[in-house]
Amino acid sequence: MRGGYAPHMGDNGRVTTTEATPPAPADRVTPSRRSTVMSITGLATSALIAVLTVLPSPYAIGGAGPTFDTLGEVDGVPLVSIAGAPTYASTGELRLTTVSVSRAGSQPFTLGRVLAGWASPRQYVVPEEEVFGTPDQEDVVEQQAEADWITSQESATVSALEALGVPVPAELVVYDTVEGSNAVGLLLKGDVLTAVDGEPVPSYASLKEAIATRQPGDPITMTVERDGVTLSETFLTVDDGAGGAAVGVYIDPTFDLPIDVTVEIDSVGGPSAGMMFSLAIMDMLTELDELNGASVAGTGTIDAGGDVGPIGGIRMKLYGAVDDGARWFLAPVENCADVRGNIPEGLSVVAVETLDDAYEAVTRIGAGDTSALPGC
């Protein structure tokens, strides 16, 4: 305000001012009751903000975590090792990306830090229970993350081998049926699926292919072994929610892998590294130097059939990738809405839906033929 008196505390503890001469005492006006109330209210608000900025807040803050080259080493040990088949070296990098999450329960932070996290494009802020569950759920959440991590590694191996044309035999056991599907009451937990419409299904991939030829509402006959007896049940498929056919059965496959894959990393949990492990396995098992020196990061779940699924925290993973030198990023198609408008400078994003899409993208990047790669 022009002509106002704006005192500041100097470095020596004395009051200084932006005005050349403070107003004389005689010029001062006695404060009105309204201005006094307003001043008290302002002080109370300031005090409340000050308290809130130092009190711990029950939120979790996520940011870019470390990236790991699935073709490289961790502490001198290869991140991915393959036994039972010849492997070939690569000149590039396939970096799986992670999110690091801090929580008030173990690392107290203030509301000020929470507000800063909300404002930052490199972080996200959510209530603690959305990440870790309620206190009585935390052990279950952690165990599930560990189980997802183990399953992800197996699915990565199966999908990589199948994509390379190496069949992976599997025993397909019914785990449960989907409520509301036509399989309820016909197929039971523990049934071993052996054929679809009379054609053997010796692998998960063959089962997926058999179902893919159907339309929602088509009849399908599934043959199972139950307590030593062979049974066949016919019922109608249902819509999978995306216009495709589904049988409404949860399958728990037991794979007979022709190779052994070992992953040496214990600081990552969850299934979101699956696609990058699959690509590493494919790269290591083929003589072609797909990357040709390129650094490609990415994220995405992978199932045994090679479908890439969406993940959380992709915005932070984009920043983690570019921070660690990647210039390309493979993102699940279903995450594109989160990617748009959040791509850091210097990073190009390729949208992928299947492992075949991802492998083609990697080989095109290595060959310098990137003009036709789909973005988000």
Secondary structure, DSSP 8 states (H G I E B T S, - for coil): -TT---EEE-TTS-EEESSSS---GGG-----HHHHHHHHHHHHHHHHHHHHTTSB-SEEEEEE---EETTSEETTEESEEEESS-----SSEEEE--EEEEETTTS--BHHHHHHHHH-TTEEEEEHHHHH--TTTHHHHHHHHHHHHHHHHHHHHHHHHHHTT---BEEEEEEEE-TTSTTBTTB-TT-EEEEETTEE--BHHHHHHHHHT--TT-EEEEEEEETTEEEEEEEE-EE-SSSSEE--EEEEEEE--SSEEEE---S--SSTTHHHHHHHHHHHHSSS-SSTT-EEEE--EE-TT-BEE--S-HHHHHHHHHHTT--EEEEEGGGHHHHTT---TT-EEEEESBHHHHHHHHHHHHHT--TT----
